[in-house]
Amino acid sequence: MARARLTELAEDVVGNGSEKVLTKDGASYVALVDARRLDYYHALKVEHASLMLADGAITGLQQALAGQFVSDEELDRALGVTPAP
């Protein structure tokens, strides 16, 4: 019975292109999502990470062009590295 219901829900998700959120104790627990949409979500996550890295690089370049640098000691502390002797 549960297998039949899960199949029915999965077919609804794929057929209608909508997600189904299953709850536990009244709170969202898991979701059924079309696999193509999940692939899209994963691609968005990768793209977002790339954009964040690019934004950080741009900020760093702008700071360098403005003459804003940190000392080697500050960098070591920020990275949690033991300074070289």
ZAFISE-206310 format. One record per atom (N, C-alpha, C, O, CB): residue number from 0; atom name; z, y, x. Coordinates in steps of 0.02 Angstrom, whole numbers, always signed. Glycine has a CB too. Layout:
N
pt i = NUM, at = CA, c3 = Z, c2 = Y, c1 = X
...
END
This chain:
85
pt i = 0, at = N, c3 = +0, c2 = -60, c1 = +41
pt i = 0, at = CA, c3 = +0, c2 = +0, c1 = +0
pt i = 0, at = C, c3 = +0, c2 = +63, c1 = +43
pt i = 0, at = O, c3 = -37, c2 = +110, c1 = +30
pt i = 0, at = CB, c3 = +60, c2 = +0, c1 = -47
pt i = 1, at = N, c3 = +42, c2 = +65, c1 = +95
pt i = 1, at = CA, c3 = +45, c2 = +123, c1 = +139
pt i = 1, at = C, c3 = -22, c2 = +131, c1 = +176
pt i = 1, at = O, c3 = -46, c2 = +187, c1 = +185
pt i = 1, at = CB, c3 = +103, c2 = +117, c1 = +189
pt i = 2, at = N, c3 = -51, c2 = +75, c1 = +197
pt i = 2, at = CA, c3 = -115, c2 = +78, c1 = +232
pt i = 2, at = C, c3 = -169, c2 = +107, c1 = +187
pt i = 2, at = O, c3 = -210, c2 = +148, c1 = +209
pt i = 2, at = CB, c3 = -135, c2 = +8, c1 = +258
pt i = 3, at = N, c3 = -170, c2 = +86, c1 = +125
pt i = 3, at = CA, c3 = -220, c2 = +111, c1 = +77
pt i = 3, at = C, c3 = -210, c2 = +185, c1 = +65
pt i = 3, at = O, c3 = -259, c2 = +223, c1 = +61
pt i = 3, at = CB, c3 = -215, c2 = +72, c1 = +11
pt i = 4, at = N, c3 = -147, c2 = +206, c1 = +60
pt i = 4, at = CA, c3 = -133, c2 = +278, c1 = +49
pt i = 4, at = C, c3 = -153, c2 = +319, c1 = +110
pt i = 4, at = O, c3 = -180, c2 = +374, c1 = +103
pt i = 4, at = CB, c3 = -58, c2 = +288, c1 = +33
pt i = 5, at = N, c3 = -139, c2 = +293, c1 = +169
pt i = 5, at = CA, c3 = -158, c2 = +329, c1 = +230
pt i = 5, at = C, c3 = -233, c2 = +335, c1 = +235
pt i = 5, at = O, c3 = -259, c2 = +388, c1 = +253
pt i = 5, at = CB, c3 = -130, c2 = +293, c1 = +293
pt i = 6, at = N, c3 = -269, c2 = +281, c1 = +218
pt i = 6, at = CA, c3 = -342, c2 = +283, c1 = +218
pt i = 6, at = C, c3 = -367, c2 = +335, c1 = +168
pt i = 6, at = O, c3 = -413, c2 = +373, c1 = +183
pt i = 6, at = CB, c3 = -371, c2 = +214, c1 = +202
pt i = 7, at = N, c3 = -337, c2 = +337, c1 = +110
pt i = 7, at = CA, c3 = -356, c2 = +386, c1 = +59
pt i = 7, at = C, c3 = -345, c2 = +457, c1 = +84
pt i = 7, at = O, c3 = -388, c2 = +501, c1 = +74
pt i = 7, at = CB, c3 = -315, c2 = +374, c1 = -6
pt i = 8, at = N, c3 = -288, c2 = +470, c1 = +115
pt i = 8, at = CA, c3 = -273, c2 = +536, c1 = +142
pt i = 8, at = C, c3 = -323, c2 = +554, c1 = +198
pt i = 8, at = O, c3 = -347, c2 = +611, c1 = +200
pt i = 8, at = CB, c3 = -201, c2 = +540, c1 = +169
pt i = 9, at = N, c3 = -338, c2 = +506, c1 = +242
pt i = 9, at = CA, c3 = -384, c2 = +519, c1 = +297
pt i = 9, at = C, c3 = -454, c2 = +535, c1 = +270
pt i = 9, at = O, c3 = -487, c2 = +581, c1 = +295
pt i = 9, at = CB, c3 = -388, c2 = +458, c1 = +344
pt i = 10, at = N, c3 = -476, c2 = +499, c1 = +220
pt i = 10, at = CA, c3 = -541, c2 = +513, c1 = +190
pt i = 10, at = C, c3 = -543, c2 = +582, c1 = +158
pt i = 10, at = O, c3 = -594, c2 = +616, c1 = +161
pt i = 10, at = CB, c3 = -559, c2 = +459, c1 = +138
pt i = 11, at = N, c3 = -488, c2 = +602, c1 = +129
pt i = 11, at = CA, c3 = -484, c2 = +669, c1 = +99
pt i = 11, at = C, c3 = -488, c2 = +723, c1 = +154
pt i = 11, at = O, c3 = -521, c2 = +774, c1 = +145
pt i = 11, at = CB, c3 = -418, c2 = +677, c1 = +59
pt i = 12, at = N, c3 = -454, c2 = +710, c1 = +209
pt i = 12, at = CA, c3 = -455, c2 = +758, c1 = +265
pt i = 12, at = C, c3 = -526, c2 = +765, c1 = +292
pt i = 12, at = O, c3 = -550, c2 = +821, c1 = +301
pt i = 12, at = CB, c3 = -407, c2 = +736, c1 = +321
pt i = 13, at = N, c3 = -558, c2 = +710, c1 = +304
pt i = 13, at = CA, c3 = -626, c2 = +712, c1 = +332
pt i = 13, at = C, c3 = -675, c2 = +740, c1 = +281
pt i = 13, at = O, c3 = -719, c2 = +780, c1 = +298
pt i = 13, at = CB, c3 = -648, c2 = +641, c1 = +355
pt i = 14, at = N, c3 = -669, c2 = +718, c1 = +219
pt i = 14, at = CA, c3 = -716, c2 = +740, c1 = +167
pt i = 14, at = C, c3 = -710, c2 = +813, c1 = +149
pt i = 14, at = O, c3 = -761, c2 = +846, c1 = +138
pt i = 14, at = CB, c3 = -705, c2 = +700, c1 = +106
pt i = 15, at = N, c3 = -650, c2 = +839, c1 = +146
pt i = 15, at = CA, c3 = -639, c2 = +909, c1 = +125
pt i = 15, at = C, c3 = -629, c2 = +957, c1 = +184
pt i = 15, at = O, c3 = -628, c2 = +1018, c1 = +174
pt i = 15, at = CB, c3 = -580, c2 = +913, c1 = +80
pt i = 16, at = N, c3 = -622, c2 = +930, c1 = +244
pt i = 16, at = CA, c3 = -613, c2 = +972, c1 = +302
pt i = 16, at = C, c3 = -547, c2 = +1009, c1 = +303
pt i = 16, at = O, c3 = -540, c2 = +1061, c1 = +334
pt i = 16, at = CB, c3 = -668, c2 = +1022, c1 = +306
pt i = 17, at = N, c3 = -497, c2 = +982, c1 = +268
pt i = 17, at = CA, c3 = -431, c2 = +1014, c1 = +266
pt i = 17, at = C, c3 = -380, c2 = +968, c1 = +299
pt i = 17, at = O, c3 = -391, c2 = +908, c1 = +306
pt i = 17, at = CB, c3 = -410, c2 = +1029, c1 = +193
pt i = 18, at = N, c3 = -326, c2 = +997, c1 = +320
pt i = 18, at = CA, c3 = -272, c2 = +959, c1 = +350
pt i = 18, at = C, c3 = -223, c2 = +936, c1 = +297
pt i = 18, at = O, c3 = -218, c2 = +966, c1 = +243
pt i = 18, at = CB, c3 = -236, c2 = +1000, c1 = +404
pt i = 19, at = N, c3 = -187, c2 = +883, c1 = +312
pt i = 19, at = CA, c3 = -132, c2 = +860, c1 = +269
pt i = 19, at = C, c3 = -70, c2 = +860, c1 = +312
pt i = 19, at = O, c3 = -68, c2 = +829, c1 = +366
pt i = 19, at = CB, c3 = -147, c2 = +787, c1 = +239
pt i = 20, at = N, c3 = -19, c2 = +894, c1 = +290
pt i = 20, at = CA, c3 = +44, c2 = +897, c1 = +326
pt i = 20, at = C, c3 = +94, c2 = +851, c1 = +290
pt i = 20, at = O, c3 = +107, c2 = +859, c1 = +231
pt i = 20, at = CB, c3 = +71, c2 = +970, c1 = +331
pt i = 21, at = N, c3 = +121, c2 = +804, c1 = +328
pt i = 21, at = CA, c3 = +171, c2 = +759, c1 = +301
pt i = 21, at = C, c3 = +240, c2 = +785, c1 = +321
pt i = 21, at = O, c3 = +249, c2 = +809, c1 = +377
pt i = 21, at = CB, c3 = +161, c2 = +685, c1 = +326
pt i = 22, at = N, c3 = +286, c2 = +781, c1 = +275
pt i = 22, at = CA, c3 = +353, c2 = +809, c1 = +288
pt i = 22, at = C, c3 = +405, c2 = +754, c1 = +295
pt i = 22, at = O, c3 = +395, c2 = +698, c1 = +273
pt i = 22, at = CB, c3 = +373, c2 = +857, c1 = +231
pt i = 23, at = N, c3 = +459, c2 = +772, c1 = +325
pt i = 23, at = CA, c3 = +517, c2 = +728, c1 = +332
pt i = 23, at = C, c3 = +578, c2 = +772, c1 = +320
pt i = 23, at = O, c3 = +588, c2 = +822, c1 = +354
pt i = 23, at = CB, c3 = +520, c2 = +692, c1 = +403
pt i = 24, at = N, c3 = +618, c2 = +753, c1 = +272
pt i = 24, at = CA, c3 = +678, c2 = +792, c1 = +254
pt i = 24, at = C, c3 = +659, c2 = +864, c1 = +236
pt i = 24, at = O, c3 = +697, c2 = +911, c1 = +250
pt i = 24, at = CB, c3 = +728, c2 = +792, c1 = +312
pt i = 25, at = N, c3 = +601, c2 = +873, c1 = +206
pt i = 25, at = CA, c3 = +580, c2 = +938, c1 = +182
pt i = 25, at = C, c3 = +548, c2 = +983, c1 = +234
pt i = 25, at = O, c3 = +529, c2 = +1040, c1 = +219
pt i = 25, at = CB, c3 = +637, c2 = +973, c1 = +154
pt i = 26, at = N, c3 = +541, c2 = +958, c1 = +296
pt i = 26, at = CA, c3 = +511, c2 = +999, c1 = +349
pt i = 26, at = C, c3 = +447, c2 = +966, c1 = +374
pt i = 26, at = O, c3 = +440, c2 = +905, c1 = +371
pt i = 26, at = CB, c3 = +561, c2 = +1008, c1 = +408
pt i = 27, at = N, c3 = +399, c2 = +1006, c1 = +398
pt i = 27, at = CA, c3 = +337, c2 = +979, c1 = +426
pt i = 27, at = C, c3 = +354, c2 = +929, c1 = +480
pt i = 27, at = O, c3 = +398, c2 = +941, c1 = +522
pt i = 27, at = CB, c3 = +292, c2 = +1035, c1 = +453
pt i = 28, at = N, c3 = +319, c2 = +872, c1 = +479
pt i = 28, at = CA, c3 = +334, c2 = +819, c1 = +527
pt i = 28, at = C, c3 = +272, c2 = +800, c1 = +568
pt i = 28, at = O, c3 = +273, c2 = +802, c1 = +629
pt i = 28, at = CB, c3 = +361, c2 = +758, c1 = +490
pt i = 29, at = N, c3 = +219, c2 = +780, c1 = +534
pt i = 29, at = CA, c3 = +156, c2 = +764, c1 = +567
pt i = 29, at = C, c3 = +99, c2 = +790, c1 = +523
pt i = 29, at = O, c3 = +108, c2 = +806, c1 = +465
pt i = 29, at = CB, c3 = +149, c2 = +687, c1 = +578
pt i = 30, at = N, c3 = +40, c2 = +794, c1 = +554
pt i = 30, at = CA, c3 = -18, c2 = +817, c1 = +516
pt i = 30, at = C, c3 = -77, c2 = +769, c1 = +527
pt i = 30, at = O, c3 = -85, c2 = +741, c1 = +581
pt i = 30, at = CB, c3 = -38, c2 = +889, c1 = +537
pt i = 31, at = N, c3 = -115, c2 = +761, c1 = +475
pt i = 31, at = CA, c3 = -179, c2 = +725, c1 = +480
pt i = 31, at = C, c3 = -233, c2 = +778, c1 = +485
pt i = 31, at = O, c3 = -240, c2 = +821, c1 = +441
pt i = 31, at = CB, c3 = -191, c2 = +677, c1 = +418
pt i = 32, at = N, c3 = -272, c2 = +774, c1 = +539
pt i = 32, at = CA, c3 = -323, c2 = +824, c1 = +552
pt i = 32, at = C, c3 = -387, c2 = +787, c1 = +571
pt i = 32, at = O, c3 = -384, c2 = +736, c1 = +607
pt i = 32, at = CB, c3 = -301, c2 = +873, c1 = +609
pt i = 33, at = N, c3 = -443, c2 = +811, c1 = +547
pt i = 33, at = CA, c3 = -507, c2 = +782, c1 = +566
pt i = 33, at = C, c3 = -513, c2 = +783, c1 = +643
pt i = 33, at = O, c3 = -496, c2 = +833, c1 = +674
pt i = 33, at = CB, c3 = -567, c2 = +821, c1 = +533
pt i = 34, at = N, c3 = -536, c2 = +728, c1 = +673
pt i = 34, at = CA, c3 = -539, c2 = +723, c1 = +746
pt i = 34, at = C, c3 = -583, c2 = +777, c1 = +776
pt i = 34, at = O, c3 = -569, c2 = +801, c1 = +831
pt i = 34, at = CB, c3 = -566, c2 = +654, c1 = +766
pt i = 35, at = N, c3 = -637, c2 = +797, c1 = +742
pt i = 35, at = CA, c3 = -679, c2 = +851, c1 = +768
pt i = 35, at = C, c3 = -640, c2 = +917, c1 = +771
pt i = 35, at = O, c3 = -648, c2 = +956, c1 = +818
pt i = 35, at = CB, c3 = -743, c2 = +859, c1 = +724
pt i = 36, at = N, c3 = -599, c2 = +929, c1 = +721
pt i = 36, at = CA, c3 = -559, c2 = +990, c1 = +721
pt i = 36, at = C, c3 = -507, c2 = +987, c1 = +776
pt i = 36, at = O, c3 = -492, c2 = +1038, c1 = +808
pt i = 36, at = CB, c3 = -525, c2 = +1001, c1 = +652
pt i = 37, at = N, c3 = -478, c2 = +929, c1 = +787
pt i = 37, at = CA, c3 = -429, c2 = +921, c1 = +841
pt i = 37, at = C, c3 = -462, c2 = +935, c1 = +909
pt i = 37, at = O, c3 = -433, c2 = +968, c1 = +951
pt i = 37, at = CB, c3 = -398, c2 = +850, c1 = +840
pt i = 38, at = N, c3 = -523, c2 = +910, c1 = +918
pt i = 38, at = CA, c3 = -560, c2 = +925, c1 = +980
pt i = 38, at = C, c3 = -569, c2 = +1000, c1 = +988
pt i = 38, at = O, c3 = -563, c2 = +1027, c1 = +1043
pt i = 38, at = CB, c3 = -628, c2 = +889, c1 = +980
pt i = 39, at = N, c3 = -585, c2 = +1033, c1 = +933
pt i = 39, at = CA, c3 = -594, c2 = +1106, c1 = +933
pt i = 39, at = C, c3 = -529, c2 = +1141, c1 = +952
pt i = 39, at = O, c3 = -529, c2 = +1187, c1 = +993
pt i = 39, at = CB, c3 = -618, c2 = +1131, c1 = +864
pt i = 40, at = N, c3 = -473, c2 = +1118, c1 = +924
pt i = 40, at = CA, c3 = -408, c2 = +1147, c1 = +941
pt i = 40, at = C, c3 = -393, c2 = +1139, c1 = +1015
pt i = 40, at = O, c3 = -368, c2 = +1185, c1 = +1048
pt i = 40, at = CB, c3 = -352, c2 = +1114, c1 = +898
pt i = 41, at = N, c3 = -409, c2 = +1080, c1 = +1042
pt i = 41, at = CA, c3 = -397, c2 = +1068, c1 = +1114
pt i = 41, at = C, c3 = -441, c2 = +1114, c1 = +1156
pt i = 41, at = O, c3 = -418, c2 = +1141, c1 = +1207
pt i = 41, at = CB, c3 = -410, c2 = +995, c1 = +1131
pt i = 42, at = N, c3 = -503, c2 = +1123, c1 = +1136
pt i = 42, at = CA, c3 = -548, c2 = +1169, c1 = +1173
pt i = 42, at = C, c3 = -521, c2 = +1240, c1 = +1171
pt i = 42, at = O, c3 = -525, c2 = +1276, c1 = +1220
pt i = 42, at = CB, c3 = -619, c2 = +1166, c1 = +1143
pt i = 43, at = N, c3 = -495, c2 = +1261, c1 = +1113
pt i = 43, at = CA, c3 = -466, c2 = +1328, c1 = +1108
pt i = 43, at = C, c3 = -406, c2 = +1336, c1 = +1154
pt i = 43, at = O, c3 = -396, c2 = +1388, c1 = +1185
pt i = 43, at = CB, c3 = -445, c2 = +1342, c1 = +1036
pt i = 44, at = N, c3 = -366, c2 = +1283, c1 = +1160
pt i = 44, at = CA, c3 = -307, c2 = +1285, c1 = +1203
pt i = 44, at = C, c3 = -329, c2 = +1295, c1 = +1276
pt i = 44, at = O, c3 = -299, c2 = +1334, c1 = +1312
pt i = 44, at = CB, c3 = -265, c2 = +1221, c1 = +1196
pt i = 45, at = N, c3 = -380, c2 = +1258, c1 = +1297
pt i = 45, at = CA, c3 = -406, c2 = +1265, c1 = +1365
pt i = 45, at = C, c3 = -434, c2 = +1335, c1 = +1377
pt i = 45, at = O, c3 = -422, c2 = +1366, c1 = +1428
pt i = 45, at = CB, c3 = -460, c2 = +1211, c1 = +1380
pt i = 46, at = N, c3 = -472, c2 = +1359, c1 = +1328
pt i = 46, at = CA, c3 = -501, c2 = +1426, c1 = +1334
pt i = 46, at = C, c3 = -446, c2 = +1479, c1 = +1337
pt i = 46, at = O, c3 = -452, c2 = +1526, c1 = +1376
pt i = 46, at = CB, c3 = -548, c2 = +1440, c1 = +1274
pt i = 47, at = N, c3 = -394, c2 = +1471, c1 = +1297
pt i = 47, at = CA, c3 = -339, c2 = +1519, c1 = +1298
pt i = 47, at = C, c3 = -305, c2 = +1520, c1 = +1367
pt i = 47, at = O, c3 = -290, c2 = +1573, c1 = +1394
pt i = 47, at = CB, c3 = -287, c2 = +1502, c1 = +1243
pt i = 48, at = N, c3 = -294, c2 = +1460, c1 = +1396
pt i = 48, at = CA, c3 = -263, c2 = +1456, c1 = +1462
pt i = 48, at = C, c3 = -307, c2 = +1491, c1 = +1514
pt i = 48, at = O, c3 = -282, c2 = +1526, c1 = +1557
pt i = 48, at = CB, c3 = -251, c2 = +1383, c1 = +1482
pt i = 49, at = N, c3 = -373, c2 = +1482, c1 = +1509
pt i = 49, at = CA, c3 = -419, c2 = +1514, c1 = +1556
pt i = 49, at = C, c3 = -417, c2 = +1590, c1 = +1548
pt i = 49, at = O, c3 = -417, c2 = +1627, c1 = +1598
pt i = 49, at = CB, c3 = -491, c2 = +1489, c1 = +1546
pt i = 50, at = N, c3 = -414, c2 = +1613, c1 = +1486
pt i = 50, at = CA, c3 = -410, c2 = +1686, c1 = +1474
pt i = 50, at = C, c3 = -345, c2 = +1715, c1 = +1501
pt i = 50, at = O, c3 = -345, c2 = +1771, c1 = +1527
pt i = 50, at = CB, c3 = -417, c2 = +1701, c1 = +1400
pt i = 51, at = N, c3 = -290, c2 = +1678, c1 = +1494
pt i = 51, at = CA, c3 = -226, c2 = +1702, c1 = +1519
pt i = 51, at = C, c3 = -228, c2 = +1707, c1 = +1596
pt i = 51, at = O, c3 = -202, c2 = +1755, c1 = +1625
pt i = 51, at = CB, c3 = -169, c2 = +1656, c1 = +1496
pt i = 52, at = N, c3 = -259, c2 = +1657, c1 = +1628
pt i = 52, at = CA, c3 = -265, c2 = +1659, c1 = +1702
pt i = 52, at = C, c3 = -308, c2 = +1718, c1 = +1723
pt i = 52, at = O, c3 = -292, c2 = +1753, c1 = +1771
pt i = 52, at = CB, c3 = -294, c2 = +1593, c1 = +1728
pt i = 53, at = N, c3 = -364, c2 = +1728, c1 = +1688
pt i = 53, at = CA, c3 = -408, c2 = +1784, c1 = +1704
pt i = 53, at = C, c3 = -372, c2 = +1851, c1 = +1694
pt i = 53, at = O, c3 = -379, c2 = +1896, c1 = +1735
pt i = 53, at = CB, c3 = -472, c2 = +1782, c1 = +1661
pt i = 54, at = N, c3 = -333, c2 = +1857, c1 = +1641
pt i = 54, at = CA, c3 = -296, c2 = +1918, c1 = +1628
pt i = 54, at = C, c3 = -246, c2 = +1931, c1 = +1684
pt i = 54, at = O, c3 = -237, c2 = +1987, c1 = +1706
pt i = 54, at = CB, c3 = -260, c2 = +1914, c1 = +1560
pt i = 55, at = N, c3 = -212, c2 = +1878, c1 = +1706
pt i = 55, at = CA, c3 = -165, c2 = +1885, c1 = +1761
pt i = 55, at = C, c3 = -199, c2 = +1906, c1 = +1825
pt i = 55, at = O, c3 = -172, c2 = +1947, c1 = +1863
pt i = 55, at = CB, c3 = -127, c2 = +1820, c1 = +1773
pt i = 56, at = N, c3 = -258, c2 = +1879, c1 = +1838
pt i = 56, at = CA, c3 = -296, c2 = +1898, c1 = +1897
pt i = 56, at = C, c3 = -317, c2 = +1971, c1 = +1894
pt i = 56, at = O, c3 = -314, c2 = +2007, c1 = +1944
pt i = 56, at = CB, c3 = -358, c2 = +1853, c1 = +1905
pt i = 57, at = N, c3 = -339, c2 = +1993, c1 = +1836
pt i = 57, at = CA, c3 = -360, c2 = +2063, c1 = +1827
pt i = 57, at = C, c3 = -300, c2 = +2109, c1 = +1839
pt i = 57, at = O, c3 = -306, c2 = +2160, c1 = +1873
pt i = 57, at = CB, c3 = -390, c2 = +2075, c1 = +1757
pt i = 58, at = N, c3 = -243, c2 = +2091, c1 = +1810
pt i = 58, at = CA, c3 = -182, c2 = +2132, c1 = +1820
pt i = 58, at = C, c3 = -164, c2 = +2135, c1 = +1894
pt i = 58, at = O, c3 = -147, c2 = +2189, c1 = +1919
pt i = 58, at = CB, c3 = -124, c2 = +2102, c1 = +1779
pt i = 59, at = N, c3 = -168, c2 = +2079, c1 = +1928
pt i = 59, at = CA, c3 = -153, c2 = +2078, c1 = +2000
pt i = 59, at = C, c3 = -200, c2 = +2121, c1 = +2040
pt i = 59, at = O, c3 = -179, c2 = +2157, c1 = +2085
pt i = 59, at = CB, c3 = -155, c2 = +2007, c1 = +2026
pt i = 60, at = N, c3 = -264, c2 = +2118, c1 = +2024
pt i = 60, at = CA, c3 = -313, c2 = +2159, c1 = +2059
pt i = 60, at = C, c3 = -301, c2 = +2233, c1 = +2045
pt i = 60, at = O, c3 = -307, c2 = +2275, c1 = +2091
pt i = 60, at = CB, c3 = -384, c2 = +2140, c1 = +2038
pt i = 61, at = N, c3 = -285, c2 = +2250, c1 = +1984
pt i = 61, at = CA, c3 = -271, c2 = +2320, c1 = +1967
pt i = 61, at = C, c3 = -210, c2 = +2345, c1 = +2006
pt i = 61, at = O, c3 = -210, c2 = +2401, c1 = +2030
pt i = 61, at = CB, c3 = -260, c2 = +2329, c1 = +1891
pt i = 62, at = N, c3 = -159, c2 = +2303, c1 = +2011
pt i = 62, at = CA, c3 = -99, c2 = +2322, c1 = +2048
pt i = 62, at = C, c3 = -115, c2 = +2330, c1 = +2122
pt i = 62, at = O, c3 = -91, c2 = +2376, c1 = +2155
pt i = 62, at = CB, c3 = -43, c2 = +2270, c1 = +2038
pt i = 63, at = N, c3 = -156, c2 = +2285, c1 = +2149
pt i = 63, at = CA, c3 = -174, c2 = +2290, c1 = +2220
pt i = 63, at = C, c3 = -214, c2 = +2353, c1 = +2233
pt i = 63, at = O, c3 = -203, c2 = +2387, c1 = +2283
pt i = 63, at = CB, c3 = -214, c2 = +2228, c1 = +2242
pt i = 64, at = N, c3 = -261, c2 = +2369, c1 = +2188
pt i = 64, at = CA, c3 = -301, c2 = +2430, c1 = +2196
pt i = 64, at = C, c3 = -257, c2 = +2492, c1 = +2192
pt i = 64, at = O, c3 = -273, c2 = +2544, c1 = +2222
pt i = 64, at = CB, c3 = -356, c2 = +2433, c1 = +2144
pt i = 65, at = N, c3 = -202, c2 = +2488, c1 = +2154
pt i = 65, at = CA, c3 = -157, c2 = +2545, c1 = +2148
pt i = 65, at = C, c3 = -106, c2 = +2546, c1 = +2205
pt i = 65, at = O, c3 = -62, c2 = +2589, c1 = +2207
pt i = 65, at = CB, c3 = -121, c2 = +2543, c1 = +2080
pt i = 66, at = N, c3 = -112, c2 = +2498, c1 = +2251
pt i = 66, at = CA, c3 = -67, c2 = +2496, c1 = +2308
pt i = 66, at = C, c3 = +1, c2 = +2466, c1 = +2292
pt i = 66, at = O, c3 = +49, c2 = +2476, c1 = +2330
pt i = 66, at = CB, c3 = -57, c2 = +2565, c1 = +2335
pt i = 67, at = N, c3 = +5, c2 = +2430, c1 = +2238
pt i = 67, at = CA, c3 = +69, c2 = +2399, c1 = +2218
pt i = 67, at = C, c3 = +72, c2 = +2328, c1 = +2246
pt i = 67, at = O, c3 = +39, c2 = +2283, c1 = +2220
pt i = 67, at = CB, c3 = +77, c2 = +2399, c1 = +2140
pt i = 68, at = N, c3 = +112, c2 = +2319, c1 = +2297
pt i = 68, at = CA, c3 = +120, c2 = +2254, c1 = +2329
pt i = 68, at = C, c3 = +193, c2 = +2235, c1 = +2330
pt i = 68, at = O, c3 = +236, c2 = +2278, c1 = +2324
pt i = 68, at = CB, c3 = +90, c2 = +2253, c1 = +2400
pt i = 69, at = N, c3 = +207, c2 = +2171, c1 = +2339
pt i = 69, at = CA, c3 = +276, c2 = +2148, c1 = +2348
pt i = 69, at = C, c3 = +282, c2 = +2124, c1 = +2420
pt i = 69, at = O, c3 = +233, c2 = +2102, c1 = +2450
pt i = 69, at = CB, c3 = +295, c2 = +2092, c1 = +2296
pt i = 70, at = N, c3 = +343, c2 = +2127, c1 = +2446
pt i = 70, at = CA, c3 = +354, c2 = +2104, c1 = +2514
pt i = 70, at = C, c3 = +352, c2 = +2027, c1 = +2516
pt i = 70, at = O, c3 = +356, c2 = +1994, c1 = +2465
pt i = 70, at = CB, c3 = +422, c2 = +2130, c1 = +2541
pt i = 71, at = N, c3 = +345, c2 = +2001, c1 = +2576
pt i = 71, at = CA, c3 = +345, c2 = +1928, c1 = +2584
pt i = 71, at = C, c3 = +410, c2 = +1898, c1 = +2558
pt i = 71, at = O, c3 = +409, c2 = +1844, c1 = +2528
pt i = 71, at = CB, c3 = +334, c2 = +1909, c1 = +2658
pt i = 72, at = N, c3 = +465, c2 = +1933, c1 = +2570
pt i = 72, at = CA, c3 = +530, c2 = +1908, c1 = +2548
pt i = 72, at = C, c3 = +534, c2 = +1905, c1 = +2471
pt i = 72, at = O, c3 = +560, c2 = +1857, c1 = +2443
pt i = 72, at = CB, c3 = +587, c2 = +1952, c1 = +2575
pt i = 73, at = N, c3 = +509, c2 = +1958, c1 = +2438
pt i = 73, at = CA, c3 = +509, c2 = +1959, c1 = +2365
pt i = 73, at = C, c3 = +465, c2 = +1902, c1 = +2337
pt i = 73, at = O, c3 = +483, c2 = +1870, c1 = +2287
pt i = 73, at = CB, c3 = +483, c2 = +2027, c1 = +2339
pt i = 74, at = N, c3 = +409, c2 = +1891, c1 = +2369
pt i = 74, at = CA, c3 = +364, c2 = +1838, c1 = +2347
pt i = 74, at = C, c3 = +398, c2 = +1770, c1 = +2356
pt i = 74, at = O, c3 = +394, c2 = +1727, c1 = +2311
pt i = 74, at = CB, c3 = +298, c2 = +1840, c1 = +2386
pt i = 75, at = N, c3 = +430, c2 = +1759, c1 = +2413
pt i = 75, at = CA, c3 = +465, c2 = +1696, c1 = +2425
pt i = 75, at = C, c3 = +519, c2 = +1685, c1 = +2372
pt i = 75, at = O, c3 = +526, c2 = +1629, c1 = +2346
pt i = 75, at = CB, c3 = +497, c2 = +1695, c1 = +2495
pt i = 76, at = N, c3 = +557, c2 = +1737, c1 = +2355
pt i = 76, at = CA, c3 = +609, c2 = +1731, c1 = +2304
pt i = 76, at = C, c3 = +579, c2 = +1715, c1 = +2236
pt i = 76, at = O, c3 = +605, c2 = +1672, c1 = +2200
pt i = 76, at = CB, c3 = +651, c2 = +1795, c1 = +2299
pt i = 77, at = N, c3 = +525, c2 = +1749, c1 = +2218
pt i = 77, at = CA, c3 = +493, c2 = +1738, c1 = +2154
pt i = 77, at = C, c3 = +466, c2 = +1667, c1 = +2148
pt i = 77, at = O, c3 = +467, c2 = +1638, c1 = +2094
pt i = 77, at = CB, c3 = +436, c2 = +1789, c1 = +2143
pt i = 78, at = N, c3 = +442, c2 = +1640, c1 = +2204
pt i = 78, at = CA, c3 = +414, c2 = +1572, c1 = +2203
pt i = 78, at = C, c3 = +467, c2 = +1519, c1 = +2216
pt i = 78, at = O, c3 = +453, c2 = +1460, c1 = +2210
pt i = 78, at = CB, c3 = +360, c2 = +1566, c1 = +2255
pt i = 79, at = N, c3 = +528, c2 = +1541, c1 = +2233
pt i = 79, at = CA, c3 = +581, c2 = +1493, c1 = +2248
pt i = 79, at = C, c3 = +570, c2 = +1456, c1 = +2313
pt i = 79, at = O, c3 = +589, c2 = +1397, c1 = +2320
pt i = 79, at = CB, c3 = +588, c2 = +1444, c1 = +2192
pt i = 80, at = N, c3 = +539, c2 = +1491, c1 = +2361
pt i = 80, at = CA, c3 = +522, c2 = +1460, c1 = +2425
pt i = 80, at = C, c3 = +572, c2 = +1483, c1 = +2478
pt i = 80, at = O, c3 = +593, c2 = +1541, c1 = +2478
pt i = 80, at = CB, c3 = +450, c2 = +1478, c1 = +2447
pt i = 81, at = N, c3 = +591, c2 = +1438, c1 = +2522
pt i = 81, at = CA, c3 = +634, c2 = +1457, c1 = +2578
pt i = 81, at = C, c3 = +591, c2 = +1493, c1 = +2629
pt i = 81, at = O, c3 = +540, c2 = +1467, c1 = +2652
pt i = 81, at = CB, c3 = +669, c2 = +1394, c1 = +2609
pt i = 82, at = N, c3 = +611, c2 = +1554, c1 = +2648
pt i = 82, at = CA, c3 = +571, c2 = +1592, c1 = +2696
pt i = 82, at = C, c3 = +563, c2 = +1556, c1 = +2762
pt i = 82, at = O, c3 = +608, c2 = +1521, c1 = +2784
pt i = 82, at = CB, c3 = +602, c2 = +1660, c1 = +2708
pt i = 83, at = N, c3 = +506, c2 = +1565, c1 = +2793
pt i = 83, at = CA, c3 = +493, c2 = +1536, c1 = +2858
pt i = 83, at = C, c3 = +536, c2 = +1571, c1 = +2910
pt i = 83, at = O, c3 = +548, c2 = +1631, c1 = +2905
pt i = 83, at = CB, c3 = +418, c2 = +1540, c1 = +2877
pt i = 84, at = N, c3 = +560, c2 = +1534, c1 = +2961
pt i = 84, at = CA, c3 = +603, c2 = +1565, c1 = +3012
pt i = 84, at = C, c3 = +566, c2 = +1615, c1 = +3056
pt i = 84, at = O, c3 = +596, c2 = +1644, c1 = +3101
pt i = 84, at = CB, c3 = +634, c2 = +1512, c1 = +3056
END
